Every structure is written in structure tokens, then in C-alpha cells.
């Protein structure tokens, strides 16, 4: 009986061992094939996480880029404000990049806002914006930022107007803003305009 039992049980044991071995081996051996089919979801989530992390970083960068988008590519220039006024002698709208003392002196005399400050035009340039004559108070203009990109200056200009229900001074105003930025090799320049309605004060 023992040899017979052994003879009967041995094939069963062998089959069980083979089946078990096959099952054990199939998982590792078929895992690569299954990675593309069945196990793909497991790596893919991590790939997806990596992808979603990378896009998350990319939008952050692109959000930054969008933040600067109005001024295009390039670098921001540090600006120093000479003065911002609501009443000047300049009654027309102007957008100026001034690179010499004579042109600056002429503009300053038109502004009529006191003693002219010294500007070293070997190191700096002047950016001036005026809004022209407005019918009353509450109007303003400002240089919002200056960028330089391969010799082009891009100046952001923000003009503000009072809200429809605001009570403002009745006398005309002539808003102006003048800033100084570090001198760069300028081949051209442009101004990007934005208008805002200012809340009542």
C-alpha cells in the first residue's frame, strides 16, 4: 500500500508543487507582461502622481510667467520714482523715454513742479507718463513696471478714473508720473496701457 500510495500521491504532490510553483512563478514572470496590462494601474498612479506633480510645478512657473506676461519676456528693472502729481503744466497725454539731460530739462520746465532733480544719464534713463488734462479730481496715472528684453523697454502704464458716484474736485487736473530706471542698451520701447476705476475715498 505504501508504494501504491506513494505512486498515487507523488504525481498529485508533483502537480500541486508544479501548480504552486507555476502560480508563484507566473506572478513574477508575468508581472512584466501584466505591468502593461493588469499591473499598469499600480505604476501608472505613481507615474500619474509624478506627472501631476510635474504639471503642478509647471503651472506654477507658467503662472509666474503669466504674471509677467503683460510685459513680455526679459527682466524687471528696478525703478525709482522722482514724483507723481495730479496738477502739472502738461495738458496732453504723453509716453516718454528720456535719455539725456536736455530733453529731461525741457519736460521738467513744462511740468512746473519745482526744482529739477539730478539724474545721471550715464547710468539711468527717465520714463515719464502724463494723462493729459482731466475734467476734475480722482484721475491718476502711474508707471506700473518696466521690463527690458534684448534692448526693448516695455513699460506698464496704469490710468485710474474715479467711480461714477465719487465726489471729486471740480477743477481740472493733469496727472503725471516720472520714474528713473537703470540705463540699458535701448533699441526700442513700448507702453502697455491698463485702465482702472478707482473707488471713492
C-alpha positions, 0 to 999 in steps of 0.5 A: 500500500505504501508504494501504491500510495506513494505512486498515487500521491507523488504525481498529485504532490508533483502537480500541486508543487508544479501548480504552486510553483507555476502560480508563484512563478507566473506572478513574477514572470508575468508581472512584466507582461501584466505591468502593461496590462493588469499591473499598469494601474499600480505604476501608472498612479505613481507615474500619474502622481509624478506627472501631476506633480510635474504639471503642478510645478509647471503651472506654477512657473507658467503662472509666474510667467503669466504674471509677467506676461503683460510685459513680455519676456526679459527682466524687471528693472528696478525703478525709482520714482522722482514724483507723481502729481495730479496738477502739472503744466502738461495738458496732453497725454504723453509716453516718454523715454528720456535719455539725456539731460536736455530733453529731461530739462525741457519736460521738467520746465513744462511740468512746473513742479519745482526744482529739477532733480539730478539724474545721471544719464550715464547710468539711468534713463527717465520714463515719464507718463502724463494723462493729459488734462482731466475734467476734475479730481480722482484721475491718476496715472502711474508707471506700473513696471518696466521690463527690458528684453534684448534692448526693448523697454516695455513699460506698464502704464496704469490710468485710474478714473474715479467711480461714477458716484465719487465726489471729486474736485471740480477743477481740472487736473493733469496727472503725471508720473516720472520714474528713473530706471537703470540705463540699458542698451535701448533699441526700442520701447513700448507702453502697455496701457491698463485702465482702472476705476478707482473707488471713492475715498 
